[in-house]
């Protein structure tokens, strides 16, 4: 469903601030894979997601989604294939628009637009039923402006919007990091439900090693723009936090103490 072939990306090339973000990364993701991605600060995790989404052009290599080469496609064209939830709950929604209007934008992603009435009665029924699955009471507030919602409610809504059209690939970039523990647990539970229900191919960046082990069927660890560990199936289920800490310490060459808080 997703393939990265020897992808490289360097920011601020030929300047004093040059930063090699991805160093020839290759990755094959099967349909329905739920991959958790961990690594220290600056390992290239978010950069990889940005390149898949088309936010930045790659320097070399190729990106394929469902067999289609999207390497040179801009982000607005890849929106038909990619759903995304950001770390900041404010980034995934339009605050001045109503809940149902936000859902309508997500529902029309990748489709031709016309001049017909904005939100049809049939669509309202679809949105009402979809919002009920969140169990937040938002189905009774569909005309409320999104800016009035809490951060957790907005993130749950963003997650619903990202999965409404069942994207080829779902990208979750530390999407619970800005939430309090109780709300984060709720959003993670919703993530499990939606990914499982629709069998979505997903990549989830996280700094929580327990979540990385518990969720999904595959785990990859990144360091300095490369994938240094890739484990799936039964081997992943048997992992302990200590195993990941040892692996990271081995790869970082003694720099683990500096990244300990980032991986806690």
C-alpha positions in Angstrom: 0.0 0.0 0.0 2.9 2.3 0.7 6.5 2.1 -0.5 9.5 4.4 0.1 12.5 3.6 -2.2 15.9 5.0 -1.0 14.3 8.3 -0.1 16.7 11.1 0.9 16.1 14.6 2.2 18.5 17.3 3.3 17.3 20.7 4.6 19.3 23.9 4.1 21.7 22.2 1.7 25.2 23.8 1.4 24.7 26.1 4.3 26.0 26.2 7.9 22.6 24.8 9.0 22.6 21.8 6.6 20.7 18.9 8.2 20.4 15.4 6.7 16.9 14.4 7.7 16.5 11.2 5.8 19.5 9.2 4.6 18.3 6.6 2.0 15.3 5.3 3.8 13.4 2.3 2.3 10.2 0.9 3.6 7.4 -1.4 2.4 4.0 -1.2 4.1 1.5 -3.9 3.4 -2.3 -3.1 3.2 -3.7 -3.0 6.7 -0.4 -2.6 8.5 -0.5 -0.4 11.6 3.1 0.7 12.2 4.3 2.6 15.2 7.3 4.7 14.7 9.7 5.7 17.5 13.1 7.4 17.8 14.9 10.2 19.4 14.4 13.9 18.7 15.6 14.7 15.1 15.6 11.0 14.0 13.5 11.9 10.9 10.1 10.5 12.0 8.0 13.6 11.2 10.0 14.4 8.1 9.2 10.9 6.8 5.5 11.6 7.3 5.8 15.1 5.7 7.4 13.6 2.6 4.7 10.9 2.3 2.1 13.6 2.6 3.9 15.7 0.0 4.6 18.7 2.3 8.2 18.8 1.1 9.7 17.4 -2.1 12.3 14.6 -1.7 15.9 15.0 -3.0 16.0 11.6 -4.5 14.2 8.2 -4.4 10.6 7.4 -4.9 7.3 7.2 -3.0 4.5 4.9 -4.1 1.0 4.7 -2.7 -1.1 1.7 -3.7 1.2 1.1 -6.6 0.9 4.7 -7.9 4.1 6.8 -8.1 3.3 10.0 -6.2 6.9 11.3 -5.9 6.3 14.5 -7.8 2.7 15.0 -6.8 2.0 18.1 -4.6 0.3 17.6 -1.2 -3.2 18.8 -2.5 -3.2 16.0 -5.0 -2.1 13.4 -2.5 -4.9 14.4 -0.2 -7.1 11.9 -2.2 -5.0 9.1 -0.8 -3.7 10.4 2.5 -5.4 11.2 5.8 -3.4 12.9 8.5 -3.7 13.9 12.2 -1.2 16.4 13.6 0.3 16.9 17.1 -1.5 20.2 17.4 -5.3 19.8 17.7 -5.8 23.2 16.1 -4.1 22.2 12.8 -6.6 19.6 11.6 -9.8 21.7 11.7 -11.2 25.1 10.6 -12.1 26.9 13.9 -14.5 29.4 12.4 -16.5 26.7 10.6 -19.2 24.5 12.1 -18.6 20.8 12.9 -20.7 19.6 10.0 -19.0 22.0 7.6 -15.6 20.6 8.7 -16.9 17.1 8.1 -18.2 18.2 4.7 -14.7 19.3 3.7 -13.3 16.0 4.7 -16.1 14.1 3.0 -15.3 15.8 -0.3 -11.6 15.3 -0.2 -10.3 14.1 -3.5 -13.7 14.7 -5.2 -14.9 17.2 -7.8 -16.5 20.3 -6.3 -19.7 21.9 -7.6 -21.9 24.8 -6.7 -24.7 22.8 -5.0 -25.8 23.4 -1.4 -23.0 23.0 1.1 -24.2 20.2 3.3 -27.0 18.0 2.1 -29.6 16.4 4.4 -28.2 12.9 3.5 -24.7 14.1 4.4 -26.0 15.4 7.7 -27.3 11.9 8.5 -23.9 10.4 7.7 -22.1 12.9 9.9 -24.5 12.4 12.7 -24.0 8.7 12.8 -20.2 9.1 12.4 -20.0 11.6 15.3 -22.0 9.2 17.6 -19.1 6.7 17.4 -16.9 9.3 19.2 -19.2 9.2 22.2 -18.6 12.9 22.9 -22.1 14.2 22.3 -20.9 16.1 19.2 -23.7 14.7 17.1 -26.0 17.0 19.0 -23.8 20.0 18.3 -23.2 19.7 14.6 -23.8 23.5 14.0 -21.5 24.5 16.8 -18.2 26.2 15.7 -15.2 24.0 16.1 -13.3 26.8 17.8 -15.6 26.3 20.8 -14.5 22.6 21.3 -11.8 21.5 23.7 -8.5 20.3 22.4 -9.4 16.6 22.9 -12.8 17.1 21.2 -11.0 18.8 18.2 -8.4 16.0 18.0 -11.2 13.4 18.0 -13.0 15.3 15.3 -9.8 15.6 13.3 -9.3 11.8 13.6 -12.8 11.2 12.3 -12.3 13.7 9.4 -9.0 12.0 8.5 -10.7 8.6 8.3 -14.1 9.6 6.9 -13.1 8.8 3.3 -11.0 5.7 4.3 -7.6 6.9 3.0 -5.1 4.6 1.5 -2.6 5.7 4.2 -3.3 7.3 7.6 -0.5 9.4 9.1 -0.6 10.0 12.9 2.1 12.4 13.9 2.3 12.3 17.8 -1.4 13.0 17.7 -1.9 12.6 21.4 1.2 14.4 22.6 -0.5 17.7 23.3 -3.4 16.2 25.3 -3.7 15.4 29.0 -3.3 11.7 29.9 -7.0 10.9 30.2 -7.9 12.6 26.9 -4.9 11.1 25.2 -6.1 7.6 26.2 -9.5 8.3 24.8 -8.1 9.5 21.5 -5.8 6.4 21.3 -8.8 4.2 21.9 -10.7 5.9 19.1 -7.6 5.5 16.9 -7.6 1.7 17.6 -11.3 1.5 16.8 -11.3 3.4 13.6 -8.1 1.8 12.2 -9.4 -1.6 13.1 -12.9 -1.0 11.8 -11.7 0.2 8.4 -8.5 -1.8 8.2 -6.6 1.3 7.5 -2.9 1.2 6.6 -1.4 3.5 9.3 1.8 5.0 10.5 1.8 6.4 14.0 4.8 8.4 15.3 5.0 8.3 19.1 7.5 9.0 21.9 5.6 6.6 24.3 7.3 3.2 24.1 4.5 1.4 25.9 2.0 2.6 23.3 4.4 1.8 20.5 4.6 -1.8 21.7 1.0 -2.2 22.6 -0.5 -0.7 19.4 -0.3 -2.0 15.9 1.3 -5.1 14.3 4.7 -3.6 13.5 7.2 -1.3 15.0 10.1 0.6 13.5 12.8 2.6 15.2 14.6 5.5 13.5 17.9 7.2 14.2 19.7 9.9 12.3 17.5 9.5 9.2 17.6 5.8 9.0 15.5 2.8 10.1 17.6 0.9 12.6 15.1 -1.6 13.8 12.0 -3.2 12.3 10.0 -5.8 14.1 6.5 -7.3 13.5 4.1 -10.0 14.6 4.9 -12.3 17.5 8.3 -10.8 17.9 6.8 -7.4 18.5 4.3 -8.7 21.0 7.1 -10.1 23.1 9.0 -6.8 23.2 9.6 -5.0 26.5 10.4 -1.3 27.0 13.9 -2.4 28.2 14.5 -4.1 24.8 13.8 -0.8 23.0 15.9 1.2 25.4 18.8 -1.2 24.9 18.4 -1.1 21.1 18.3 2.7 21.0 21.4 2.9 23.3 23.3 0.5 21.0 22.4 2.6 17.9 23.0 6.0 19.4 26.5 5.1 20.6 26.1 6.3 24.1 23.9 9.3 23.4 20.9 7.6 24.9 20.9 9.7 28.1 20.2 12.9 26.0 17.2 11.3 24.4 15.8 9.5 27.5 13.1 12.1 28.2 12.0 12.0 24.5 11.5 8.3 24.7 10.1 8.0 28.2 
